[in-house]
Every structure is written in C-alpha cells, then in structure tokens.
Amino acid sequence: MAEAMFTTGSPQRLPVFFSAVLMAAVLVACSDSEDPDKATGNGSNQGTTNTNGFLAGDQGATSQDANAEEDGPKFGDPDLAGDGLLWETPDLPSGIELVISGKPVEHFVTEAYLMGLWSTYASGLPLETSLEDLTSGFFAEPEVLFYELVRGVLLLREAETRFADYDKHAFADYKDRMEGAAGTVRDSLVKRYGVDGWNAHVERKFRLQLLLDDFQQYAAEVTEEELFAFYDSEILAQLPDPEKREHIDISFTAMEPAIRANLMKGRAVEAQEEWLDGQLDGVTVVATLPAELSHSWTLSGPR
C-alpha cells in the first residue's frame, strides 16, 4: 500500500532508456492492443526511450510494402494536405544497424528504441512532408538521436558480464512476478516477439535489476532529514481522499520503510549513472542509416 502512494521522482537518465529498450514493447502492446503487429508509441526525438523495450526477437518487423497495400490516406500525399485527414505513420526504415565498440547491437534493441521516437517525430510534421524529408530530418543528428541507446547498451553489456551466471530460483520467482504483473500484455508481446523473445526480455530485465542492486553498495545512506522531507512533500502533500485512505496507515512509522527503499533506489541509480559516465570516453559508434545518412563517431565522455 505504501509503495503505491508515491513515485520515485529523482532525475534519472537510465530509466529513460529503460523507458526504449527494456518498455517499448509494453508501450506497443498497450497502445495497440487490438493489433500488436503495428508499432505506435510516444516520446521525443531527444530520447524518451521507452526501457522496458524488447531486447530479442525479429518477428515484429513490419514492411513498407505491406503498409503501401493498405487503403486510406498515406503520409506524404500532397493531394490530402489541408483536408484535415489523418494518415498512417510510415514504418521505420529498414536496414538500420548500430555497432558499438566493434560489437553489433541486436536489431530489435535498436528498433524498440526508435519506434516511439519515429512515430512522434512524424506526427509533428505537415501531411505534405515527403517520406524522404521525414527520414532525413529524423536521422539528421545521429549522435543526439542514439546517445541514450548507446548508454543503455553499455549498461546491458555490463549486466550480462557481471551476471552471466545467476540464481535460477531467484530468476524463476522474478519471471513469475513479471508475468503476473504483465497480464494480457504478455500475450500480446509473445504474439509479436515469440516465447523466446519474451524470455530473453525477462532475463535481461532480471540482470539489469541485479546490476542496480549491485550499485546499492556505492549509494550514500539516506538521512532522517531526507526521510522526513520526502514524507512531508510526497506523502502528506498528496494524500488521497479520506474515504480512499480509510484503511491505510499513513503514519511516518508505517511509511518509512517504503520511503527509504524508494530513496535508496534513486541513490543506486545515481551511482550507476556516475559509473556509466566514466565508461563513455573512447566508445566508438557506427550507425548504418537510410538515405546515405550513415555516420560514425567516438564519444569523449558524457554530454
């Protein structure tokens, strides 16, 4: 009960990533539950990655050809401009490949990261915009576009290295909880990505959680002053209606364990972010992009 009454709230870059590679599939399933083979999403071109994103599988890729056969207005049709008609967003261009530090990034990691960003970017353009202009505009600044994805992939690789082996019983419990929480969304994800894709997603989420837990040892302890400040600003200031909190103990004593866990998780994320900042210098990135927009660069530390 206590956990449900507040949110984490601390500025965290990686949950942004975990909100394209370790939640994009969940966003796809939730926003298009009737047809999980269509990718929609939300976010900004600055990298509101949806990290629940899917990390394995190839079955969900859609094709430009299939899109072209459907009836209805199409993006980039000048005859429809100004008619107040909505169009179907074109599929993300095919052939996008990313290589980080000499190692290719799995296709669906990249796709999951880009899908929501692509849809949002396209929705903000005039109807008469050509597909060529849409593509060139979207990929105009690849170093900015892929920055959060590069960070997230480095983190995923670290989790896989540190936790190549893990407690199988702990993983089974985690998987059961995750599947129970996902409900019918899991069915949509399995339909889109296959059972192997779903299992790979859960395993990577589990490893990332182990990695975050590992960074707890570097997190600064939470002070009593911070606990009370959070209780005052986030609990007392946001109490539900009296009838809704009738059976909830909102005393500081009852809420303190959940508040402490919440703040310590934020501290662990900060420690993780600081570590990741130190891994960026010298990282090489090669992006194979459509429309002769391919680009390579070397990072020199955090932005």
C-alpha positions in Angstrom: 0.0 0.0 0.0 2.7 2.4 1.0 4.6 2.0 -2.3 1.5 3.0 -4.3 1.3 6.4 -2.7 4.4 7.9 -4.1 6.7 7.9 -7.2 10.4 7.8 -7.4 10.8 11.3 -8.9 14.5 11.6 -8.8 16.2 12.7 -12.1 17.4 9.6 -13.8 18.7 9.1 -17.3 18.7 5.4 -17.4 15.1 4.8 -16.6 14.6 7.0 -19.6 16.5 4.3 -21.5 14.5 1.6 -19.7 11.6 3.6 -20.8 13.2 2.3 -25.2 14.8 -0.8 -24.7 13.8 -2.5 -21.5 9.4 -0.8 -22.2 8.9 -0.1 -25.9 7.2 -3.4 -26.4 4.9 -2.8 -23.5 4.0 0.6 -25.0 3.4 -1.0 -28.3 1.2 -3.6 -26.8 -0.7 -1.2 -24.6 -1.3 1.5 -27.3 -2.2 -1.1 -30.0 -3.6 -4.0 -28.1 -6.1 -4.9 -30.8 -3.3 -5.3 -33.4 0.1 -5.9 -31.7 1.8 -6.1 -35.0 1.5 -2.4 -35.5 4.0 -0.2 -33.8 3.0 3.1 -32.3 4.5 4.9 -29.3 5.3 8.2 -27.8 8.4 10.1 -26.7 10.5 12.8 -28.1 13.4 12.9 -30.6 15.6 13.6 -27.6 15.5 10.1 -26.5 12.5 9.4 -24.3 13.3 5.7 -24.7 10.6 3.5 -23.6 13.5 0.7 -21.5 11.0 -2.0 -21.0 11.9 -2.2 -24.6 12.2 -5.6 -26.2 15.7 -7.0 -26.4 15.4 -10.0 -28.6 13.4 -11.4 -31.5 12.9 -10.4 -35.0 9.4 -11.4 -35.7 7.8 -7.9 -35.1 9.4 -6.1 -38.0 6.8 -4.6 -40.4 7.4 -3.8 -44.0 6.9 -0.7 -46.1 5.4 -3.0 -48.8 2.6 -4.2 -46.5 1.9 -0.6 -45.5 1.7 0.5 -49.1 -1.0 -2.0 -49.9 -3.4 -0.7 -47.3 -6.3 1.7 -48.2 -6.6 5.2 -46.8 -4.5 8.4 -46.8 -0.8 8.0 -46.8 1.9 10.2 -45.3 3.4 12.5 -47.9 0.4 12.6 -50.2 0.2 16.3 -51.2 -3.4 15.9 -52.6 -4.6 15.3 -49.0 -2.8 18.3 -47.4 -5.2 20.6 -45.6 -8.2 18.3 -45.7 -7.9 17.6 -42.0 -7.3 13.9 -42.7 -5.1 11.7 -40.5 -2.6 9.4 -42.2 -0.8 6.2 -41.1 2.7 6.8 -40.0 5.2 5.0 -42.3 7.1 2.1 -40.9 10.5 2.8 -39.5 13.0 2.4 -42.4 14.7 -0.9 -42.7 18.4 -1.6 -42.7 19.3 0.4 -39.6 22.3 -1.1 -37.9 24.3 0.1 -34.9 27.8 -1.1 -33.9 29.1 0.0 -30.5 32.7 -0.6 -29.7 33.0 -3.1 -32.5 30.1 -5.2 -31.5 26.7 -5.1 -33.3 23.6 -4.1 -31.4 20.7 -6.6 -31.8 18.2 -5.4 -34.4 15.3 -5.3 -32.0 17.1 -3.4 -29.4 17.6 -0.6 -32.0 14.1 -0.9 -33.4 12.5 -0.8 -29.9 14.4 2.3 -29.1 13.5 4.2 -32.3 9.8 3.2 -32.9 8.2 5.6 -30.5 10.6 8.4 -31.4 9.9 7.9 -35.1 6.1 8.0 -34.6 6.2 11.1 -32.5 8.5 12.9 -34.9 6.3 12.0 -37.9 3.1 13.1 -36.2 4.5 16.6 -35.7 5.2 17.2 -39.4 2.8 18.6 -42.1 0.9 16.0 -44.1 2.6 17.0 -47.3 6.0 16.2 -46.0 7.7 13.5 -48.1 9.0 10.3 -46.8 12.5 11.4 -47.8 12.2 14.6 -45.8 10.8 12.7 -42.8 13.7 10.3 -42.9 16.5 12.9 -43.4 15.1 15.1 -40.7 14.7 12.2 -38.2 18.3 11.0 -38.7 19.8 14.4 -39.1 21.7 14.3 -35.8 22.5 10.6 -35.1 24.9 11.4 -32.2 22.0 13.0 -30.3 19.4 10.5 -31.5 21.3 7.4 -30.4 23.0 8.8 -27.3 20.7 7.3 -24.7 20.6 4.0 -26.6 24.4 3.8 -26.5 24.3 4.4 -22.8 21.7 1.7 -22.3 23.5 -0.9 -24.4 26.7 -0.3 -22.4 24.7 -0.9 -19.3 23.1 -4.0 -20.7 26.5 -5.4 -21.6 27.9 -4.7 -18.2 24.9 -6.6 -16.6 25.5 -9.5 -18.9 29.2 -9.6 -18.0 28.7 -9.3 -14.2 25.8 -11.7 -14.0 26.5 -14.3 -16.7 25.5 -16.7 -14.0 22.7 -16.1 -11.5 20.4 -17.8 -9.1 18.0 -19.8 -11.2 15.4 -20.0 -8.4 15.5 -16.2 -7.9 15.1 -15.7 -11.7 12.1 -18.1 -11.7 10.4 -16.1 -8.9 11.2 -12.8 -10.8 9.7 -14.2 -14.0 6.6 -15.4 -12.3 6.1 -11.9 -10.7 6.7 -10.1 -14.0 4.3 -12.3 -16.0 1.7 -11.9 -13.3 2.1 -8.1 -13.5 2.1 -8.1 -17.3 -1.3 -9.9 -17.5 -2.7 -9.9 -21.0 0.1 -7.6 -22.2 2.4 -10.6 -22.1 0.1 -12.4 -24.6 0.5 -9.5 -27.0 4.2 -9.5 -26.6 4.6 -13.2 -27.1 2.4 -12.9 -30.2 4.7 -10.2 -31.5 8.1 -11.5 -30.5 7.6 -15.1 -29.7 8.2 -17.0 -26.5 12.0 -16.9 -26.9 11.8 -13.1 -27.3 9.7 -12.7 -24.2 12.1 -14.9 -22.2 15.1 -13.0 -23.4 13.4 -9.8 -22.4 12.7 -11.0 -18.9 16.2 -12.4 -18.4 17.8 -9.1 -19.4 15.4 -7.2 -17.1 16.4 -9.5 -14.3 20.2 -8.9 -15.0 19.6 -5.2 -15.0 17.9 -5.4 -11.7 20.8 -7.4 -10.3 23.2 -4.7 -11.6 21.2 -1.9 -10.0 21.2 -3.9 -6.7 24.9 -4.2 -7.0 25.3 -0.4 -7.2 23.5 -0.1 -3.9 26.8 -0.6 -2.2 28.0 2.7 -3.6 24.9 4.6 -2.7 25.1 7.2 0.0 22.9 6.5 3.0 19.6 8.3 3.4 19.4 10.7 6.3 16.5 11.1 8.7 16.1 14.7 7.5 15.7 13.4 3.9 13.1 10.8 5.0 11.0 13.4 6.8 11.3 15.8 3.9 10.1 13.2 1.4 7.2 12.2 3.8 6.1 15.8 4.1 6.4 16.7 0.4 5.4 13.5 -1.3 3.1 11.7 1.2 1.3 14.3 3.3 1.0 16.8 0.4 -0.6 14.1 -1.9 -2.9 12.3 0.3 -5.9 10.5 -1.3 -9.4 11.4 -0.4 -10.4 10.5 3.2 -12.6 7.6 2.1 -9.8 6.1 0.0 -7.3 6.2 2.8 -9.6 5.0 5.5 -7.8 1.6 5.7 -4.3 2.9 5.0 -1.8 3.6 7.8 -0.2 6.8 6.6 1.9 7.4 9.7 5.6 8.1 9.2 6.4 4.9 11.1 4.4 2.8 8.6 5.6 4.6 5.5 9.3 4.9 6.5 10.5 1.6 5.1 9.0 2.2 1.7 10.2 5.8 1.6 13.8 4.6 2.5 13.7 1.9 -0.2 12.5 4.4 -2.8 15.2 7.0 -2.0 17.9 4.3 -1.8 16.9 3.1 -5.2 17.3 6.6 -6.5 20.8 6.8 -4.9 21.7 3.5 -6.6 20.6 4.8 -10.0 22.7 7.9 -9.4 25.8 5.7 -8.6 25.1 3.6 -11.7 24.8 6.8 -13.8 28.1 8.1 -12.4 29.8 4.8 -13.2 28.4 4.8 -16.7 29.6 8.4 -17.4 33.1 7.1 -16.8 32.7 4.4 -19.4 31.8 6.6 -22.3 35.2 8.1 -23.2 36.6 6.5 -26.4 33.5 4.4 -27.1 33.1 4.2 -30.9 29.7 4.1 -32.7 29.0 3.2 -36.3 25.4 3.8 -37.5 24.2 2.4 -40.8 21.3 4.6 -41.8 19.0 5.1 -44.8 19.3 7.8 -47.4 23.1 7.9 -47.3 22.9 9.3 -43.7 25.3 6.7 -42.2 27.6 8.2 -39.6 30.4 7.1 -37.2 31.7 8.9 -34.1 33.7 8.5 -30.9 32.4 9.6 -27.6 34.5 11.7 -25.3 32.6 11.4 -22.1 29.0 12.4 -21.1 27.1 15.2 -22.8 
